[in-house]
Amino acid sequence: MLCLIIITISVRLTNNIYAQLWNLSPKLYICTMIHRIAETTLTQLAQQFKALAIVGPRQSGKTTLARHVFSGKSYTNLENPDIRRFATEDPRGFLAQFPDGAVIDEVQRVPELFSYLQQILDESRLSGQFILTGSNNFLLQEKIAQSLAGRIAYLYLLPFATGELPQHHTENLQELMFRGLYPPLYDQPVETGQWHNNYIRTYIERDVRQIKNINDLVAFEHFLRLCAGRVGQLLNKNNLALETGVDNKTVDAWLSVLESSFILFRLHPHHKNFNKRVVKMPKLYFYDSGLVCALLSIHDGAQLIYHPLAGSIFENFVTAEMIKSRYNQSLPNNLYFWRDSRGHEIDIIIENANSLFPVEIKAGKTITPEFFRNLIYWEQLTGHPGGAVVYAGEIRQKRSNEIEIIPWKQLSKINQ
């Protein structure tokens, strides 16, 4: 179970002090379950499909969620070398241990299982029989497409959404963006900077090698930090290749690695041009603002107040929250951006059926006329009024031109 660690102390604690408090004074910590929004979605999917795949980055809470929702099922983890060897050498015998199904963690580690799973699922009428989790989307999707298509439902689980955290964790926006939303930062006595640095190191040295055999890990880490410095910007692969010292094919391959392991994503431009020349390059974002801060060597939330990329990091934070809202409902990503050749831009376009809903993201806490400039242009261009401005302040408003001003804490109020 996930635990909230609440420490009544006013000084900044080092990792050693955290550990000492954890060992010597357990009464300082109040542990409670942080329920995930995706719990309801998983329960519904388990009634409709024979198997479920919960996919997301490492440490996003996949195992905890699966074991909580499906607490009556057996559990096994293929990261364990002995268990993995058994599953690899005798997949039929391995699966025979679980006549009622099971939660199988890091299932992409043993590709041999998928063909046998197909046979089991085809011969059974039970729904929600096997729950598969994985942190490597590329390998998992490849195997599922080959063997389990039509038999399995997907749920992408990202780190916490802000709406899942208790209120006291969301009172300071800069600290929240700096800390990020990976569950271990909220249920373990760890120092934020050290956790992120260890996460990055483990990811590069372990996960990257599983997905693609990258020999120059130093260059790859440099590339990752360059991507963090371009968060919220148009993706210029030529420029990235030049600064990293690799060719464009390598940049494409490395971006695919980072996407398939849920480190970053590309927000694509909307194709509708309204008789305007539109930008066709995607924009670059990370799934977690805390990782961005770590890669940019930001050491605490206070630095974000004056950091030159503060606005871009806030835009990244809001965009990732909107994607989490979709994924927690097992819905596809329907977010785009729009920019014409003259620089007019809408940060987010939400596409629903035949309607397009524009959203502007502003890092300021004070509402100014500048907040509405691009939305007014959009109305003149399309003939459709309305839209929303998500900003860093706290007051919610609805203007006469049907534009809503939405505080970042109320992101869930946007109809996606």
SVG drawing of the C-alpha trace seen along z (x, -y; Angstrom):
<svg xmlns="http://www.w3.org/2000/svg" viewBox="-21 -43 51 71">
<polyline fill="none" stroke="black" stroke-width="0.4" points="0.0,0.0 1.1,-3.5 1.9,-5.6 1.7,-9.3 4.7,-10.5 3.8,-13.5 6.6,-15.0 6.1,-17.9 9.4,-19.6 10.4,-23.0 13.9,-22.4 15.0,-20.8 15.9,-17.2 18.8,-15.4 18.4,-11.9 20.4,-10.6 18.1,-12.4 15.1,-11.0 16.4,-7.5 17.1,-8.1 13.6,-9.4 12.2,-6.5 14.1,-3.9 14.0,-5.6 10.7,-7.5 8.0,-5.6 5.3,-7.4 6.1,-10.6 4.7,-9.0 1.0,-8.6 0.4,-5.9 -2.7,-5.8 -3.7,-4.6 -3.7,-7.1 -6.4,-5.8 -5.9,-6.1 -8.5,-7.5 -7.8,-4.6 -9.1,-2.1 -12.7,-2.5 -11.6,-2.2 -9.6,1.0 -12.6,2.6 -14.8,1.8 -12.3,3.1 -11.9,6.4 -15.6,7.1 -15.3,6.7 -11.9,8.2 -10.2,11.5 -6.9,9.7 -5.6,6.3 -2.3,4.6 -1.2,1.8 1.6,0.0 3.6,-3.0 7.0,-4.3 8.9,-2.5 7.8,-3.6 4.4,-4.9 2.5,-2.6 1.4,0.1 2.1,3.0 0.5,1.3 -2.6,0.5 -2.9,4.0 -2.4,5.8 -4.9,3.5 -7.7,3.7 -7.1,7.5 -6.1,8.4 -7.7,11.9 -5.3,12.9 -1.9,14.5 1.0,12.3 4.4,13.0 7.2,10.7 9.4,11.6 12.1,9.3 13.1,12.1 15.8,14.2 14.6,17.5 10.9,16.9 12.0,15.5 14.1,18.6 11.1,20.9 8.8,18.9 11.3,18.9 12.2,22.6 8.7,24.0 6.0,21.3 3.2,23.9 4.2,25.2 4.6,21.6 1.1,20.5 -0.4,23.7 0.3,22.4 -2.4,19.9 -5.7,21.6 -7.7,18.6 -5.3,16.1 -2.7,13.8 -1.1,10.4 2.2,10.8 4.7,8.0 7.1,6.9 5.7,9.5 7.6,8.3 10.7,9.8 9.5,13.3 8.1,13.0 7.6,16.8 4.6,16.5 2.4,14.6 1.6,17.5 0.6,19.7 -1.5,16.9 -3.3,16.6 -4.3,20.3 -5.4,20.0 -7.6,17.0 -9.1,18.5 -10.2,21.6 -11.6,19.6 -14.7,17.5 -13.5,15.7 -13.1,12.0 -10.2,10.2 -8.2,13.4 -4.7,12.1 -3.4,8.7 -0.1,7.9 2.1,4.9 5.2,3.5 7.4,0.5 8.5,1.1 5.6,0.0 7.4,0.9 8.2,4.6 4.9,5.1 2.8,3.7 4.7,5.7 4.0,9.0 0.4,8.1 -0.2,7.2 1.2,10.5 -0.6,12.8 -3.3,11.1 -5.0,8.5 -8.7,8.3 -8.4,10.2 -6.8,7.5 -7.5,3.9 -4.8,1.3 -4.5,-1.2 -1.6,-3.6 -0.7,-4.5 1.4,-7.6 2.6,-9.1 0.1,-10.6 -2.4,-13.2 -2.6,-16.3 -6.2,-15.4 -5.0,-12.1 -2.8,-13.9 -4.0,-15.2 -4.4,-19.0 -1.3,-19.7 0.9,-18.3 -0.6,-20.8 -0.4,-24.0 2.9,-25.2 2.9,-24.9 6.7,-25.5 7.5,-22.8 5.0,-20.4 6.5,-20.9 10.0,-20.5 9.2,-17.4 7.1,-15.8 4.5,-13.2 6.2,-9.8 4.6,-7.8 7.8,-6.9 8.4,-10.6 5.2,-10.5 5.4,-7.2 9.1,-6.9 11.5,-9.1 13.7,-10.1 15.3,-13.4 13.8,-14.6 17.0,-15.4 18.7,-12.2 15.7,-10.1 15.5,-11.8 19.2,-11.4 19.1,-7.7 16.0,-7.2 17.7,-8.8 20.8,-6.7 18.9,-3.5 16.8,-4.2 19.8,-4.9 21.9,-2.0 19.1,0.6 15.9,-0.2 17.6,-1.8 19.7,1.3 16.6,3.5 14.9,1.5 17.8,0.7 21.5,1.6 22.9,-2.0 26.6,-1.9 27.4,-5.5 25.3,-6.1 27.1,-9.4 25.9,-10.8 22.4,-9.5 22.3,-11.2 23.5,-14.4 20.7,-14.0 18.2,-13.5 19.3,-16.7 19.1,-18.6 15.5,-17.4 14.7,-18.8 16.1,-22.2 13.7,-22.2 10.5,-21.3 7.5,-22.9 9.4,-23.9 9.1,-22.7 11.2,-19.6 14.1,-20.4 15.8,-17.1 18.6,-18.6 19.6,-20.9 19.5,-18.1 21.7,-15.9 24.2,-18.7 24.5,-19.4 24.7,-15.7 27.1,-14.8 25.0,-12.0 23.0,-11.7 19.3,-12.2 18.5,-8.5 20.1,-8.2 18.0,-11.1 14.8,-9.3 15.8,-6.1 16.6,-7.7 13.3,-9.7 11.5,-6.4 13.3,-4.9 12.3,-7.8 8.7,-7.6 8.3,-3.9 9.6,-4.0 7.2,-6.9 9.9,-9.5 8.8,-12.1 6.1,-12.5 5.5,-14.5 2.5,-16.7 1.5,-16.8 0.1,-19.8 -3.5,-19.8 -3.8,-19.2 -6.6,-21.8 -5.1,-24.9 -8.1,-27.3 -6.5,-28.5 -3.3,-29.3 0.2,-27.7 0.6,-25.7 3.6,-24.4 4.0,-20.6 6.7,-19.9 5.6,-18.4 6.4,-19.9 8.4,-18.1 7.1,-17.4 8.0,-15.1 5.5,-13.1 6.9,-14.4 8.0,-17.9 10.2,-16.7 12.4,-14.8 12.7,-17.9 13.9,-19.9 16.4,-17.2 17.8,-17.1 18.0,-20.9 19.9,-20.8 17.2,-22.8 17.8,-22.1 14.6,-23.4 11.1,-24.8 12.2,-28.3 14.4,-28.4 11.4,-27.9 10.1,-31.3 12.8,-33.1 14.1,-30.3 14.0,-31.2 12.1,-28.0 9.6,-28.4 6.8,-29.1 7.7,-26.1 7.8,-23.8 4.4,-25.0 3.1,-24.4 4.6,-20.9 3.1,-20.3 -0.4,-21.2 -0.2,-19.3 0.9,-16.1 -2.0,-16.5 -4.4,-16.7 -3.0,-13.5 -3.2,-11.7 -6.9,-12.6 -7.5,-10.8 -5.3,-7.8 -6.9,-7.2 -10.1,-6.6 -8.4,-4.3 -9.1,-6.9 -6.7,-7.8 -4.8,-11.0 -6.9,-13.7 -4.6,-16.7 -2.9,-18.7 -1.5,-22.2 -2.0,-24.7 0.4,-27.3 0.5,-29.1 3.5,-30.4 3.0,-33.9 3.4,-32.7 -0.2,-32.6 -0.5,-29.6 -3.0,-27.7 -1.2,-25.7 -3.7,-22.8 -6.4,-21.8 -8.8,-19.2 -10.4,-17.3 -13.8,-15.7 -15.8,-14.3 -16.1,-17.2 -15.4,-19.9 -12.1,-21.6 -11.7,-23.2 -8.8,-25.7 -6.9,-25.9 -4.2,-28.5 -1.7,-27.8 -0.3,-30.8 2.2,-30.6 1.2,-34.0 -0.9,-34.2 -2.6,-37.5 -5.2,-37.6 -4.2,-40.0 -5.6,-40.9 -2.6,-39.0 -4.2,-35.7 -6.9,-36.1 -5.1,-37.3 -4.6,-33.9 -8.1,-32.7 -9.6,-35.9 -7.6,-35.3 -8.8,-31.7 -12.5,-32.9 -11.9,-35.4 -10.3,-32.6 -12.8,-29.8 -16.0,-31.7 -16.3,-29.6 -16.1,-31.6 -15.0,-30.2 -12.1,-28.2 -10.2,-28.1 -7.2,-29.6 -5.4,-27.4 -3.2,-29.6 -1.1,-29.5 -3.6,-31.5 -6.6,-30.6 -9.6,-32.5 -12.1,-30.9 -14.0,-33.1 -16.2,-32.8 -16.0,-35.8 -18.9,-37.1 -17.1,-35.8 -17.5,-32.2 -13.8,-31.9 -13.3,-30.2 -10.4,-31.1 -9.4,-27.9 -6.9,-27.6 -4.4,-24.8 -5.8,-23.0 -9.2,-22.6 -7.8,-21.1 -10.3,-18.3 -13.0,-20.8 -11.9,-21.0 -14.1,-18.8 -11.7,-16.5"/>
</svg>
